[in-house]
Amino acid sequence: MTVKKKKSANISSIIITVLAVLLAVAAVIFLIVTFSGKNGKDPDSTRPDDSFIPTSELVSSAEQAAYDLLPKNYKIYQYFTKGMTIKEEPYGNKPEDGFYTCVNEDYKNFDEFCDFIRSVFTEMTAATLITDPFGNGPIYGNDNGELGLSAEFVPTKEDGLSWENVKFICTLLSETECMIDITLKDSSGNDVKKEVKMVIEDENWRLTELVG
């Protein structure tokens, strides 16, 4: 009986030791996962780090920039999806240089139009809009010193979204990055959500993409 009791006690002791080791390992794994979840950063995340607290000046700067840039973004969106008024060629022919002359008092020539785009978007985005916005070549170009619209341009169908009373919320991600959550209205008056990123480039806030 004594031998059996000792064996039973040894087995119980071993089981208790194994369980203690397993619990300790589980606790370590839990701490690692928890620590990683709190401190690790998702490289694809566009939301702010909890540790970043923007100054009131930075918030004001971003909001003012968004207030200024969003209407310009929509204006450019209209230019690239609806086109501009053009001068018809004699006898209804297509222009030999591939561009109709635009009738727009805001821009005296193609360079002024490009400068306007660069004042709204980052350098990379502006370059894409100017040269190949939708993968079919340029929509606007230099038409004998004037602003020209491609003869191949086809306006897109109206999407029914209203930018008249656009609402937006700025969320600062860092000293140089900001997400703008935009609320538009469709033709039925329902909310439509959009978002666009804004960054500081050459000391000025710029949008990273065309949103419409």
Biotite code that builds the C-alpha atoms (Angstrom):
import biotite.structure as struc

atoms = struc.array([
    struc.Atom([0.000, 0.000, 0.000], chain_id="A", res_id=1, res_name="MET", atom_name="CA", element="C"),
    struc.Atom([2.854, 2.399, 0.809], chain_id="A", res_id=2, res_name="THR", atom_name="CA", element="C"),
    struc.Atom([4.465, 1.839, -2.608], chain_id="A", res_id=3, res_name="VAL", atom_name="CA", element="C"),
    struc.Atom([1.161, 2.495, -4.414], chain_id="A", res_id=4, res_name="LYS", atom_name="CA", element="C"),
    struc.Atom([0.597, 5.693, -2.462], chain_id="A", res_id=5, res_name="LYS", atom_name="CA", element="C"),
    struc.Atom([4.109, 6.932, -3.320], chain_id="A", res_id=6, res_name="LYS", atom_name="CA", element="C"),
    struc.Atom([3.600, 6.152, -7.031], chain_id="A", res_id=7, res_name="LYS", atom_name="CA", element="C"),
    struc.Atom([0.238, 7.895, -6.962], chain_id="A", res_id=8, res_name="SER", atom_name="CA", element="C"),
    struc.Atom([1.775, 10.912, -5.273], chain_id="A", res_id=9, res_name="ALA", atom_name="CA", element="C"),
    struc.Atom([4.598, 11.037, -7.842], chain_id="A", res_id=10, res_name="ASN", atom_name="CA", element="C"),
    struc.Atom([2.156, 10.893, -10.753], chain_id="A", res_id=11, res_name="ILE", atom_name="CA", element="C"),
    struc.Atom([0.039, 13.654, -9.227], chain_id="A", res_id=12, res_name="SER", atom_name="CA", element="C"),
    struc.Atom([3.142, 15.744, -8.716], chain_id="A", res_id=13, res_name="SER", atom_name="CA", element="C"),
    struc.Atom([4.193, 15.264, -12.345], chain_id="A", res_id=14, res_name="ILE", atom_name="CA", element="C"),
    struc.Atom([0.737, 16.186, -13.614], chain_id="A", res_id=15, res_name="ILE", atom_name="CA", element="C"),
    struc.Atom([0.684, 19.319, -11.486], chain_id="A", res_id=16, res_name="ILE", atom_name="CA", element="C"),
    struc.Atom([4.145, 20.294, -12.736], chain_id="A", res_id=17, res_name="THR", atom_name="CA", element="C"),
    struc.Atom([3.170, 19.786, -16.399], chain_id="A", res_id=18, res_name="VAL", atom_name="CA", element="C"),
    struc.Atom([-0.002, 21.815, -15.941], chain_id="A", res_id=19, res_name="LEU", atom_name="CA", element="C"),
    struc.Atom([1.960, 24.608, -14.294], chain_id="A", res_id=20, res_name="ALA", atom_name="CA", element="C"),
    struc.Atom([4.425, 24.686, -17.191], chain_id="A", res_id=21, res_name="VAL", atom_name="CA", element="C"),
    struc.Atom([1.584, 24.753, -19.761], chain_id="A", res_id=22, res_name="LEU", atom_name="CA", element="C"),
    struc.Atom([-0.161, 27.565, -17.927], chain_id="A", res_id=23, res_name="LEU", atom_name="CA", element="C"),
    struc.Atom([3.084, 29.536, -17.776], chain_id="A", res_id=24, res_name="ALA", atom_name="CA", element="C"),
    struc.Atom([3.647, 29.086, -21.528], chain_id="A", res_id=25, res_name="VAL", atom_name="CA", element="C"),
    struc.Atom([0.049, 30.126, -22.250], chain_id="A", res_id=26, res_name="ALA", atom_name="CA", element="C"),
    struc.Atom([0.486, 33.208, -20.110], chain_id="A", res_id=27, res_name="ALA", atom_name="CA", element="C"),
    struc.Atom([3.654, 34.210, -21.991], chain_id="A", res_id=28, res_name="VAL", atom_name="CA", element="C"),
    struc.Atom([1.933, 33.728, -25.365], chain_id="A", res_id=29, res_name="ILE", atom_name="CA", element="C"),
    struc.Atom([-1.020, 35.811, -24.178], chain_id="A", res_id=30, res_name="PHE", atom_name="CA", element="C"),
    struc.Atom([1.290, 38.628, -23.107], chain_id="A", res_id=31, res_name="LEU", atom_name="CA", element="C"),
    struc.Atom([3.156, 38.557, -26.432], chain_id="A", res_id=32, res_name="ILE", atom_name="CA", element="C"),
    struc.Atom([-0.069, 38.680, -28.462], chain_id="A", res_id=33, res_name="VAL", atom_name="CA", element="C"),
    struc.Atom([-1.517, 41.427, -26.284], chain_id="A", res_id=34, res_name="THR", atom_name="CA", element="C"),
    struc.Atom([1.650, 43.501, -26.468], chain_id="A", res_id=35, res_name="PHE", atom_name="CA", element="C"),
    struc.Atom([1.839, 43.091, -30.249], chain_id="A", res_id=36, res_name="SER", atom_name="CA", element="C"),
    struc.Atom([-1.797, 44.091, -30.641], chain_id="A", res_id=37, res_name="GLY", atom_name="CA", element="C"),
    struc.Atom([-1.289, 47.281, -28.685], chain_id="A", res_id=38, res_name="LYS", atom_name="CA", element="C"),
    struc.Atom([2.050, 48.334, -30.049], chain_id="A", res_id=39, res_name="ASN", atom_name="CA", element="C"),
    struc.Atom([2.375, 46.755, -33.489], chain_id="A", res_id=40, res_name="GLY", atom_name="CA", element="C"),
    struc.Atom([1.454, 48.876, -36.506], chain_id="A", res_id=41, res_name="LYS", atom_name="CA", element="C"),
    struc.Atom([-0.386, 47.572, -39.528], chain_id="A", res_id=42, res_name="ASP", atom_name="CA", element="C"),
    struc.Atom([1.606, 48.874, -42.530], chain_id="A", res_id=43, res_name="PRO", atom_name="CA", element="C"),
    struc.Atom([-1.640, 49.187, -44.512], chain_id="A", res_id=44, res_name="ASP", atom_name="CA", element="C"),
    struc.Atom([-3.510, 51.042, -41.781], chain_id="A", res_id=45, res_name="SER", atom_name="CA", element="C"),
    struc.Atom([-4.616, 54.577, -42.607], chain_id="A", res_id=46, res_name="THR", atom_name="CA", element="C"),
    struc.Atom([-5.946, 55.374, -39.172], chain_id="A", res_id=47, res_name="ARG", atom_name="CA", element="C"),
    struc.Atom([-4.001, 57.360, -36.595], chain_id="A", res_id=48, res_name="PRO", atom_name="CA", element="C"),
    struc.Atom([-1.709, 55.962, -33.957], chain_id="A", res_id=49, res_name="ASP", atom_name="CA", element="C"),
    struc.Atom([-3.333, 56.373, -30.525], chain_id="A", res_id=50, res_name="ASP", atom_name="CA", element="C"),
    struc.Atom([-0.160, 58.052, -29.339], chain_id="A", res_id=51, res_name="SER", atom_name="CA", element="C"),
    struc.Atom([-0.415, 60.888, -31.903], chain_id="A", res_id=52, res_name="PHE", atom_name="CA", element="C"),
    struc.Atom([-2.227, 63.954, -30.606], chain_id="A", res_id=53, res_name="ILE", atom_name="CA", element="C"),
    struc.Atom([-2.356, 66.792, -33.171], chain_id="A", res_id=54, res_name="PRO", atom_name="CA", element="C"),
    struc.Atom([-2.103, 70.391, -32.067], chain_id="A", res_id=55, res_name="THR", atom_name="CA", element="C"),
    struc.Atom([-5.069, 72.694, -32.520], chain_id="A", res_id=56, res_name="SER", atom_name="CA", element="C"),
    struc.Atom([-3.040, 74.605, -35.118], chain_id="A", res_id=57, res_name="GLU", atom_name="CA", element="C"),
    struc.Atom([-2.470, 71.431, -37.151], chain_id="A", res_id=58, res_name="LEU", atom_name="CA", element="C"),
    struc.Atom([-6.148, 70.495, -36.971], chain_id="A", res_id=59, res_name="VAL", atom_name="CA", element="C"),
    struc.Atom([-7.146, 73.995, -38.076], chain_id="A", res_id=60, res_name="SER", atom_name="CA", element="C"),
    struc.Atom([-4.631, 73.891, -40.935], chain_id="A", res_id=61, res_name="SER", atom_name="CA", element="C"),
    struc.Atom([-5.935, 70.541, -42.200], chain_id="A", res_id=62, res_name="ALA", atom_name="CA", element="C"),
    struc.Atom([-9.593, 71.560, -41.955], chain_id="A", res_id=63, res_name="GLU", atom_name="CA", element="C"),
    struc.Atom([-8.981, 74.830, -43.791], chain_id="A", res_id=64, res_name="GLN", atom_name="CA", element="C"),
    struc.Atom([-7.039, 72.995, -46.504], chain_id="A", res_id=65, res_name="ALA", atom_name="CA", element="C"),
    struc.Atom([-9.826, 70.431, -46.933], chain_id="A", res_id=66, res_name="ALA", atom_name="CA", element="C"),
    struc.Atom([-12.389, 73.253, -47.102], chain_id="A", res_id=67, res_name="TYR", atom_name="CA", element="C"),
    struc.Atom([-10.338, 74.806, -49.909], chain_id="A", res_id=68, res_name="ASP", atom_name="CA", element="C"),
    struc.Atom([-9.274, 71.670, -51.802], chain_id="A", res_id=69, res_name="LEU", atom_name="CA", element="C"),
    struc.Atom([-12.472, 69.612, -51.904], chain_id="A", res_id=70, res_name="LEU", atom_name="CA", element="C"),
    struc.Atom([-14.475, 72.056, -54.088], chain_id="A", res_id=71, res_name="PRO", atom_name="CA", element="C"),
    struc.Atom([-11.463, 72.350, -56.420], chain_id="A", res_id=72, res_name="LYS", atom_name="CA", element="C"),
    struc.Atom([-11.228, 68.561, -56.542], chain_id="A", res_id=73, res_name="ASN", atom_name="CA", element="C"),
    struc.Atom([-14.877, 68.391, -57.616], chain_id="A", res_id=74, res_name="TYR", atom_name="CA", element="C"),
    struc.Atom([-14.327, 71.066, -60.247], chain_id="A", res_id=75, res_name="LYS", atom_name="CA", element="C"),
    struc.Atom([-11.430, 69.069, -61.692], chain_id="A", res_id=76, res_name="ILE", atom_name="CA", element="C"),
    struc.Atom([-13.494, 65.878, -61.477], chain_id="A", res_id=77, res_name="TYR", atom_name="CA", element="C"),
    struc.Atom([-16.131, 67.584, -63.620], chain_id="A", res_id=78, res_name="GLN", atom_name="CA", element="C"),
    struc.Atom([-13.513, 68.677, -66.137], chain_id="A", res_id=79, res_name="TYR", atom_name="CA", element="C"),
    struc.Atom([-12.223, 65.121, -66.524], chain_id="A", res_id=80, res_name="PHE", atom_name="CA", element="C"),
    struc.Atom([-15.611, 63.410, -66.661], chain_id="A", res_id=81, res_name="THR", atom_name="CA", element="C"),
    struc.Atom([-17.836, 66.018, -68.344], chain_id="A", res_id=82, res_name="LYS", atom_name="CA", element="C"),
    struc.Atom([-15.289, 67.962, -70.385], chain_id="A", res_id=83, res_name="GLY", atom_name="CA", element="C"),
    struc.Atom([-15.418, 71.659, -71.304], chain_id="A", res_id=84, res_name="MET", atom_name="CA", element="C"),
    struc.Atom([-17.107, 73.826, -73.904], chain_id="A", res_id=85, res_name="THR", atom_name="CA", element="C"),
    struc.Atom([-15.132, 73.679, -77.156], chain_id="A", res_id=86, res_name="ILE", atom_name="CA", element="C"),
    struc.Atom([-14.800, 75.576, -80.424], chain_id="A", res_id=87, res_name="LYS", atom_name="CA", element="C"),
    struc.Atom([-16.123, 73.487, -83.268], chain_id="A", res_id=88, res_name="GLU", atom_name="CA", element="C"),
    struc.Atom([-13.827, 72.858, -86.231], chain_id="A", res_id=89, res_name="GLU", atom_name="CA", element="C"),
    struc.Atom([-14.814, 74.149, -89.692], chain_id="A", res_id=90, res_name="PRO", atom_name="CA", element="C"),
    struc.Atom([-17.396, 71.950, -91.431], chain_id="A", res_id=91, res_name="TYR", atom_name="CA", element="C"),
    struc.Atom([-17.670, 69.761, -88.328], chain_id="A", res_id=92, res_name="GLY", atom_name="CA", element="C"),
    struc.Atom([-14.317, 68.119, -88.958], chain_id="A", res_id=93, res_name="ASN", atom_name="CA", element="C"),
    struc.Atom([-12.163, 66.598, -86.252], chain_id="A", res_id=94, res_name="LYS", atom_name="CA", element="C"),
    struc.Atom([-9.100, 68.665, -85.321], chain_id="A", res_id=95, res_name="PRO", atom_name="CA", element="C"),
    struc.Atom([-5.922, 67.652, -87.139], chain_id="A", res_id=96, res_name="GLU", atom_name="CA", element="C"),
    struc.Atom([-3.819, 67.921, -83.989], chain_id="A", res_id=97, res_name="ASP", atom_name="CA", element="C"),
    struc.Atom([-6.239, 65.758, -81.970], chain_id="A", res_id=98, res_name="GLY", atom_name="CA", element="C"),
    struc.Atom([-7.457, 68.560, -79.669], chain_id="A", res_id=99, res_name="PHE", atom_name="CA", element="C"),
    struc.Atom([-10.425, 70.886, -79.814], chain_id="A", res_id=100, res_name="TYR", atom_name="CA", element="C"),
    struc.Atom([-9.772, 74.384, -78.479], chain_id="A", res_id=101, res_name="THR", atom_name="CA", element="C"),
    struc.Atom([-11.475, 74.833, -75.090], chain_id="A", res_id=102, res_name="CYS", atom_name="CA", element="C"),
    struc.Atom([-13.585, 77.861, -74.241], chain_id="A", res_id=103, res_name="VAL", atom_name="CA", element="C"),
    struc.Atom([-12.795, 78.548, -70.585], chain_id="A", res_id=104, res_name="ASN", atom_name="CA", element="C"),
    struc.Atom([-12.017, 81.965, -69.136], chain_id="A", res_id=105, res_name="GLU", atom_name="CA", element="C"),
    struc.Atom([-10.326, 80.479, -66.056], chain_id="A", res_id=106, res_name="ASP", atom_name="CA", element="C"),
    struc.Atom([-7.324, 79.164, -67.993], chain_id="A", res_id=107, res_name="TYR", atom_name="CA", element="C"),
    struc.Atom([-5.577, 81.048, -70.771], chain_id="A", res_id=108, res_name="LYS", atom_name="CA", element="C"),
    struc.Atom([-3.589, 78.004, -71.833], chain_id="A", res_id=109, res_name="ASN", atom_name="CA", element="C"),
    struc.Atom([-2.711, 74.392, -71.020], chain_id="A", res_id=110, res_name="PHE", atom_name="CA", element="C"),
    struc.Atom([0.081, 75.407, -68.619], chain_id="A", res_id=111, res_name="ASP", atom_name="CA", element="C"),
    struc.Atom([-2.332, 77.387, -66.430], chain_id="A", res_id=112, res_name="GLU", atom_name="CA", element="C"),
    struc.Atom([-4.690, 74.413, -66.344], chain_id="A", res_id=113, res_name="PHE", atom_name="CA", element="C"),
    struc.Atom([-1.818, 72.144, -65.264], chain_id="A", res_id=114, res_name="CYS", atom_name="CA", element="C"),
    struc.Atom([-0.786, 74.617, -62.556], chain_id="A", res_id=115, res_name="ASP", atom_name="CA", element="C"),
    struc.Atom([-4.329, 74.501, -61.177], chain_id="A", res_id=116, res_name="PHE", atom_name="CA", element="C"),
    struc.Atom([-4.229, 70.708, -60.984], chain_id="A", res_id=117, res_name="ILE", atom_name="CA", element="C"),
    struc.Atom([-0.848, 70.807, -59.246], chain_id="A", res_id=118, res_name="ARG", atom_name="CA", element="C"),
    struc.Atom([-2.239, 73.244, -56.668], chain_id="A", res_id=119, res_name="SER", atom_name="CA", element="C"),
    struc.Atom([-4.781, 70.609, -55.590], chain_id="A", res_id=120, res_name="VAL", atom_name="CA", element="C"),
    struc.Atom([-3.049, 67.229, -55.908], chain_id="A", res_id=121, res_name="PHE", atom_name="CA", element="C"),
    struc.Atom([0.321, 65.718, -55.074], chain_id="A", res_id=122, res_name="THR", atom_name="CA", element="C"),
    struc.Atom([2.969, 65.840, -57.774], chain_id="A", res_id=123, res_name="GLU", atom_name="CA", element="C"),
    struc.Atom([2.497, 62.169, -58.692], chain_id="A", res_id=124, res_name="MET", atom_name="CA", element="C"),
    struc.Atom([-1.300, 62.377, -58.872], chain_id="A", res_id=125, res_name="THR", atom_name="CA", element="C"),
    struc.Atom([-1.212, 65.629, -60.837], chain_id="A", res_id=126, res_name="ALA", atom_name="CA", element="C"),
    struc.Atom([1.196, 64.091, -63.350], chain_id="A", res_id=127, res_name="ALA", atom_name="CA", element="C"),
    struc.Atom([-1.157, 61.149, -63.868], chain_id="A", res_id=128, res_name="THR", atom_name="CA", element="C"),
    struc.Atom([-4.188, 63.388, -64.331], chain_id="A", res_id=129, res_name="LEU", atom_name="CA", element="C"),
    struc.Atom([-2.367, 65.529, -66.862], chain_id="A", res_id=130, res_name="ILE", atom_name="CA", element="C"),
    struc.Atom([-0.878, 62.707, -68.939], chain_id="A", res_id=131, res_name="THR", atom_name="CA", element="C"),
    struc.Atom([-3.122, 59.667, -68.567], chain_id="A", res_id=132, res_name="ASP", atom_name="CA", element="C"),
    struc.Atom([-5.929, 59.987, -65.999], chain_id="A", res_id=133, res_name="PRO", atom_name="CA", element="C"),
    struc.Atom([-7.978, 56.899, -66.887], chain_id="A", res_id=134, res_name="PHE", atom_name="CA", element="C"),
    struc.Atom([-5.595, 54.730, -68.885], chain_id="A", res_id=135, res_name="GLY", atom_name="CA", element="C"),
    struc.Atom([-6.619, 56.041, -72.304], chain_id="A", res_id=136, res_name="ASN", atom_name="CA", element="C"),
    struc.Atom([-4.088, 58.801, -72.818], chain_id="A", res_id=137, res_name="GLY", atom_name="CA", element="C"),
    struc.Atom([-4.404, 62.518, -72.078], chain_id="A", res_id=138, res_name="PRO", atom_name="CA", element="C"),
    struc.Atom([-7.777, 64.247, -71.984], chain_id="A", res_id=139, res_name="ILE", atom_name="CA", element="C"),
    struc.Atom([-6.352, 67.775, -72.122], chain_id="A", res_id=140, res_name="TYR", atom_name="CA", element="C"),
    struc.Atom([-3.336, 69.081, -74.009], chain_id="A", res_id=141, res_name="GLY", atom_name="CA", element="C"),
    struc.Atom([-1.613, 72.023, -75.656], chain_id="A", res_id=142, res_name="ASN", atom_name="CA", element="C"),
    struc.Atom([-3.683, 73.169, -78.632], chain_id="A", res_id=143, res_name="ASP", atom_name="CA", element="C"),
    struc.Atom([-1.467, 75.689, -80.454], chain_id="A", res_id=144, res_name="ASN", atom_name="CA", element="C"),
    struc.Atom([-0.774, 77.559, -77.223], chain_id="A", res_id=145, res_name="GLY", atom_name="CA", element="C"),
    struc.Atom([-4.306, 77.182, -75.877], chain_id="A", res_id=146, res_name="GLU", atom_name="CA", element="C"),
    struc.Atom([-6.005, 74.624, -73.676], chain_id="A", res_id=147, res_name="LEU", atom_name="CA", element="C"),
    struc.Atom([-7.258, 71.732, -75.772], chain_id="A", res_id=148, res_name="GLY", atom_name="CA", element="C"),
    struc.Atom([-9.721, 68.880, -75.185], chain_id="A", res_id=149, res_name="LEU", atom_name="CA", element="C"),
    struc.Atom([-8.993, 65.502, -76.773], chain_id="A", res_id=150, res_name="SER", atom_name="CA", element="C"),
    struc.Atom([-11.082, 64.738, -79.831], chain_id="A", res_id=151, res_name="ALA", atom_name="CA", element="C"),
    struc.Atom([-11.457, 61.201, -78.433], chain_id="A", res_id=152, res_name="GLU", atom_name="CA", element="C"),
    struc.Atom([-13.002, 62.370, -75.161], chain_id="A", res_id=153, res_name="PHE", atom_name="CA", element="C"),
    struc.Atom([-16.410, 60.917, -74.280], chain_id="A", res_id=154, res_name="VAL", atom_name="CA", element="C"),
    struc.Atom([-18.277, 62.368, -71.275], chain_id="A", res_id=155, res_name="PRO", atom_name="CA", element="C"),
    struc.Atom([-19.295, 59.945, -68.550], chain_id="A", res_id=156, res_name="THR", atom_name="CA", element="C"),
    struc.Atom([-22.855, 59.497, -67.352], chain_id="A", res_id=157, res_name="LYS", atom_name="CA", element="C"),
    struc.Atom([-23.981, 61.768, -64.504], chain_id="A", res_id=158, res_name="GLU", atom_name="CA", element="C"),
    struc.Atom([-23.600, 59.933, -61.172], chain_id="A", res_id=159, res_name="ASP", atom_name="CA", element="C"),
    struc.Atom([-26.262, 61.947, -59.363], chain_id="A", res_id=160, res_name="GLY", atom_name="CA", element="C"),
    struc.Atom([-24.061, 62.849, -56.400], chain_id="A", res_id=161, res_name="LEU", atom_name="CA", element="C"),
    struc.Atom([-24.348, 66.357, -55.018], chain_id="A", res_id=162, res_name="SER", atom_name="CA", element="C"),
    struc.Atom([-21.342, 68.287, -53.720], chain_id="A", res_id=163, res_name="TRP", atom_name="CA", element="C"),
    struc.Atom([-23.397, 71.381, -52.985], chain_id="A", res_id=164, res_name="GLU", atom_name="CA", element="C"),
    struc.Atom([-23.577, 70.832, -49.209], chain_id="A", res_id=165, res_name="ASN", atom_name="CA", element="C"),
    struc.Atom([-20.652, 68.474, -48.779], chain_id="A", res_id=166, res_name="VAL", atom_name="CA", element="C"),
    struc.Atom([-19.733, 67.548, -45.206], chain_id="A", res_id=167, res_name="LYS", atom_name="CA", element="C"),
    struc.Atom([-16.347, 66.241, -44.145], chain_id="A", res_id=168, res_name="PHE", atom_name="CA", element="C"),
    struc.Atom([-14.370, 65.160, -41.085], chain_id="A", res_id=169, res_name="ILE", atom_name="CA", element="C"),
    struc.Atom([-10.577, 65.405, -40.910], chain_id="A", res_id=170, res_name="CYS", atom_name="CA", element="C"),
    struc.Atom([-8.636, 62.775, -38.974], chain_id="A", res_id=171, res_name="THR", atom_name="CA", element="C"),
    struc.Atom([-4.959, 63.609, -38.534], chain_id="A", res_id=172, res_name="LEU", atom_name="CA", element="C"),
    struc.Atom([-2.718, 60.553, -38.919], chain_id="A", res_id=173, res_name="LEU", atom_name="CA", element="C"),
    struc.Atom([0.566, 62.379, -38.339], chain_id="A", res_id=174, res_name="SER", atom_name="CA", element="C"),
    struc.Atom([2.130, 65.801, -38.751], chain_id="A", res_id=175, res_name="GLU", atom_name="CA", element="C"),
    struc.Atom([1.937, 65.402, -42.535], chain_id="A", res_id=176, res_name="THR", atom_name="CA", element="C"),
    struc.Atom([-0.988, 63.032, -43.220], chain_id="A", res_id=177, res_name="GLU", atom_name="CA", element="C"),
    struc.Atom([-4.737, 63.367, -42.855], chain_id="A", res_id=178, res_name="CYS", atom_name="CA", element="C"),
    struc.Atom([-7.746, 61.252, -43.826], chain_id="A", res_id=179, res_name="MET", atom_name="CA", element="C"),
    struc.Atom([-10.837, 63.129, -44.970], chain_id="A", res_id=180, res_name="ILE", atom_name="CA", element="C"),
    struc.Atom([-14.175, 61.340, -44.553], chain_id="A", res_id=181, res_name="ASP", atom_name="CA", element="C"),
    struc.Atom([-16.670, 62.918, -46.960], chain_id="A", res_id=182, res_name="ILE", atom_name="CA", element="C"),
    struc.Atom([-20.469, 62.704, -46.898], chain_id="A", res_id=183, res_name="THR", atom_name="CA", element="C"),
    struc.Atom([-22.332, 63.477, -50.124], chain_id="A", res_id=184, res_name="LEU", atom_name="CA", element="C"),
    struc.Atom([-25.979, 63.136, -51.104], chain_id="A", res_id=185, res_name="LYS", atom_name="CA", element="C"),
    struc.Atom([-27.352, 61.020, -53.956], chain_id="A", res_id=186, res_name="ASP", atom_name="CA", element="C"),
    struc.Atom([-30.362, 61.954, -56.077], chain_id="A", res_id=187, res_name="SER", atom_name="CA", element="C"),
    struc.Atom([-32.687, 60.459, -53.447], chain_id="A", res_id=188, res_name="SER", atom_name="CA", element="C"),
    struc.Atom([-31.133, 62.433, -50.603], chain_id="A", res_id=189, res_name="GLY", atom_name="CA", element="C"),
    struc.Atom([-29.306, 59.447, -49.111], chain_id="A", res_id=190, res_name="ASN", atom_name="CA", element="C"),
    struc.Atom([-25.833, 59.779, -47.630], chain_id="A", res_id=191, res_name="ASP", atom_name="CA", element="C"),
    struc.Atom([-22.937, 58.525, -49.749], chain_id="A", res_id=192, res_name="VAL", atom_name="CA", element="C"),
    struc.Atom([-19.580, 58.117, -48.029], chain_id="A", res_id=193, res_name="LYS", atom_name="CA", element="C"),
    struc.Atom([-16.250, 58.838, -49.694], chain_id="A", res_id=194, res_name="LYS", atom_name="CA", element="C"),
    struc.Atom([-12.752, 59.250, -48.333], chain_id="A", res_id=195, res_name="GLU", atom_name="CA", element="C"),
    struc.Atom([-9.498, 60.693, -49.574], chain_id="A", res_id=196, res_name="VAL", atom_name="CA", element="C"),
    struc.Atom([-6.052, 61.101, -48.092], chain_id="A", res_id=197, res_name="LYS", atom_name="CA", element="C"),
    struc.Atom([-4.385, 64.492, -47.822], chain_id="A", res_id=198, res_name="MET", atom_name="CA", element="C"),
    struc.Atom([-0.655, 64.964, -47.244], chain_id="A", res_id=199, res_name="VAL", atom_name="CA", element="C"),
    struc.Atom([1.751, 67.842, -46.872], chain_id="A", res_id=200, res_name="ILE", atom_name="CA", element="C"),
    struc.Atom([3.989, 68.176, -49.921], chain_id="A", res_id=201, res_name="GLU", atom_name="CA", element="C"),
    struc.Atom([6.324, 71.153, -50.370], chain_id="A", res_id=202, res_name="ASP", atom_name="CA", element="C"),
    struc.Atom([4.849, 72.677, -47.200], chain_id="A", res_id=203, res_name="GLU", atom_name="CA", element="C"),
    struc.Atom([1.282, 72.602, -48.549], chain_id="A", res_id=204, res_name="ASN", atom_name="CA", element="C"),
    struc.Atom([-1.603, 70.193, -48.076], chain_id="A", res_id=205, res_name="TRP", atom_name="CA", element="C"),
    struc.Atom([-2.423, 68.234, -51.238], chain_id="A", res_id=206, res_name="ARG", atom_name="CA", element="C"),
    struc.Atom([-4.939, 65.480, -52.065], chain_id="A", res_id=207, res_name="LEU", atom_name="CA", element="C"),
    struc.Atom([-3.485, 62.135, -53.063], chain_id="A", res_id=208, res_name="THR", atom_name="CA", element="C"),
    struc.Atom([-6.227, 61.188, -55.538], chain_id="A", res_id=209, res_name="GLU", atom_name="CA", element="C"),
    struc.Atom([-9.169, 62.520, -57.527], chain_id="A", res_id=210, res_name="LEU", atom_name="CA", element="C"),
    struc.Atom([-12.440, 61.764, -55.744], chain_id="A", res_id=211, res_name="VAL", atom_name="CA", element="C"),
    struc.Atom([-15.912, 62.172, -57.196], chain_id="A", res_id=212, res_name="GLY", atom_name="CA", element="C"),
])
